[in-house]
Amino acid sequence: MSLETGTKRMDAWRSRAAVTAVWYMRVAAVLNLLGAVSAPFRGQVARHNTGDYFTPYLLTAGFTSGALALFMAVMLRRRKRAAWLFNVVLVCLYAAVVVLLMAFFPEVRHHWFNWISMAFTLLLLAALLVGRREFHARGDRSNPGLALAALVGGGAVGVLIGTALVSATNTATGSTLWGRTSYTLLRVYTLAPTDDRNRGILPPRWVDVAINVMSVLIFLLVLYALFRAPKGKEYLAPADEARLRELLERHGERDSLGYFALRRDKSVVFSPSGKAAVTYRVVGGVSLASGDPIGDVEAWPGAIELWREQAQRQAWVPAVMGASEEGGTVYARHGLNALELGDEAIIEIPEFTLEGRAMRGVRQAHKKVGRAGYTVRVRRHADIPDAEMDTLLQRADHWRDGETERGFSMALGRLGDPDDGQCVMLECHDGEGELRALLSFVPWGRDGLSLDLMRRDRDSDNGLLEFMVIELIGQSDTVGIVRVSLNFAMFRSVFERGSKLGAGPVLRVWRSVLMFFSRWWQIESLYRANAKYRPIWEPRYLLFERSSDLPRIGLASARAEGFLSAPSLPSLFKRRHSRAVAP
């Protein structure tokens, strides 16, 4: 047998051992939860634990132990090194206690159930030791300190609240403040019931339950702090941005979303050759890339492999938002699954026309707004004086819908930065010269634009945005463009096919659900706004590794796009990014 064959077999055994440990925890979780809801089974487990029997690891028939086992199964599946160490220590301690009991108490050795319990426990220990190298994902260095702070701080808060509840509801007499505090302290950190009637402590049952709930929440908070994944850096370094701009200069025409890789709340992984890169942002333990890789297609696999290896090493969930069909195909070759998100609306200017019945609505809107005296000015950002740009920034902030700047995969997240001089600004003024709307586009190669920002005065006339898009097409020669990418229409095919004759019941229900959520997120209105130009529809895809990760990826995407916000997140979106002066 060759050395290479032996190495492959050993790797296969390590992988099987790691999977065995995960399934052990899953079975333990199921049995614990079964015991929590089944009184007969819970009674059997309690009888074994209070006599001469010992149940397998983590099997105490309760919601808390079930949640712990399930949490450990998830952490081991993500190959967390801390979870491996936690379980090895706990299993070794458990096995040592059982061995000592069997050595000093002969009656314990006489029960066959204890030998079965020990066998299962040793099986888990063996699986963990054999699969040790599989658990390579390391957590953040600050996790132990954060977990200790959560344990001490959360426990202190729980003791204070619990002591106050016990003091306010105690039905016995003769207790002291220290007695009530120690009663609460024991329950918060051990969940152990105590008989303190002799010390004058007899709170209602609901108070004990409330203290136990706080204890479980503190325990879960400690576990989260102990096993959380590293956050990753949040900003592109100036040297990284310079390299990305060089790649965009040579290959930027391939993907309309390429320029959005320059968002400064993203990180980047370059291929070994430096000819391609994947940009991403870590949100809630998800390494969220956007669009296609940047650079030479031949070098894409190298960048994707390094990005995936990094995600695996840090226990991040890999996902890609808004990949094109070409990019999605390459990602799929590296183990990711594809799900169609929607379509991007692209206008090829040489082929665009306002003639025909299908364009009647756009044509009428353009003429109506033009007769009202509106005009559009098209300029590169570099041609706008600083004083005028400051005015545009103020108007854009004033017209923004809400406090949060939305967008991630198809938004730059800044306006007026000196490094973005090739971006194009459309300013629409009314007949009196008052600014009423703004459109900003980022470069798409040398002869294209991709919509970045769209703002307008709510008191302006309807059809203003359509008027601006048509004017941009009419003045395309002034900025030298032949194609324009407009908004992304999520689930476009559902809206288009679901309203037609012969649509099936599932498609109609799915369309109804999207119509319901469109009341808040403008899903349907974005499709209608794009469809009126009769554009070319280019599909965009979501790439993911496991279907079970989709809810987590969905939450991370919503946070990245600005639809959900966490209080701990820093403010990454500013009107203007200024470069720090190098020391």
Salt bridges, closest charged atoms under 4 A:
GLU4 OE2 - LYS8 NZ 3.67
ASP11 OD1 - ARG14 NH1 2.85
ASP52 OD2 - HIS111 NE2 3.71
ASP195 OD1 - ARG197 NE 3.92
ASP196 OD1 - ARG199 NH2 2.18
ASP208 OD1 - ARG187 NE 3.33
ASP240 OD2 - LYS233 NZ 3.24
GLU241 OE2 - ARG245 NH2 2.99
GLU241 OE1 - ARG264 NE 3.02
GLU241 OE1 - ARG579 NH2 2.74
GLU249 OE2 - ARG446 NH2 3.66
ASP255 OD1 - ARG540 NH2 2.81
ASP265 OD2 - ARG263 NH2 2.81
ASP265 OD2 - ARG281 NH1 3.28
GLU305 OE2 - HIS334 NE2 3.72
GLU326 OE2 - ARG254 NH1 3.28
ASP343 OD1 - ARG492 NE 3.00
GLU344 OE1 - ARG540 NH2 2.91
GLU388 OE1 - ARG379 NH2 2.84
ASP390 OD1 - ARG576 NH2 3.01
ASP397 OD1 - ARG400 NH1 3.85
ASP397 OD2 - ARG575 NE 3.25
ASP401 OD1 - ARG458 NH2 3.57
GLU405 OE1 - ARG400 NH1 3.31
GLU405 OE2 - ARG455 NH2 2.49
ASP417 OD2 - ARG264 NH1 2.65
ASP419 OD2 - ARG264 NH2 3.35
ASP419 OD2 - ARG579 NH2 3.28
ASP420 OD1 - ARG245 NH2 3.21
ASP420 OD2 - ARG414 NE 2.77
GLU427 OE2 - ARG379 NH2 2.73
ASP430 OD2 - ARG436 NE 3.06
GLU434 OE2 - ARG395 NH2 2.82
ASP447 OD1 - ARG483 NE 3.64
ASP457 OD2 - ARG436 NH1 2.62
GLU466 OE2 - LYS532 NZ 2.53
GLU471 OE2 - HIS366 NE2 2.86
GLU496 OE1 - ARG492 NH1 2.81
GLU524 OE2 - ARG528 NE 2.73
GLU545 OE2 - ARG308 NH2 2.38
GLU545 OE1 - ARG546 NH1 3.63
ASP549 OD1 - ARG77 NH2 3.81
ASP549 OD2 - ARG546 NH1 3.84
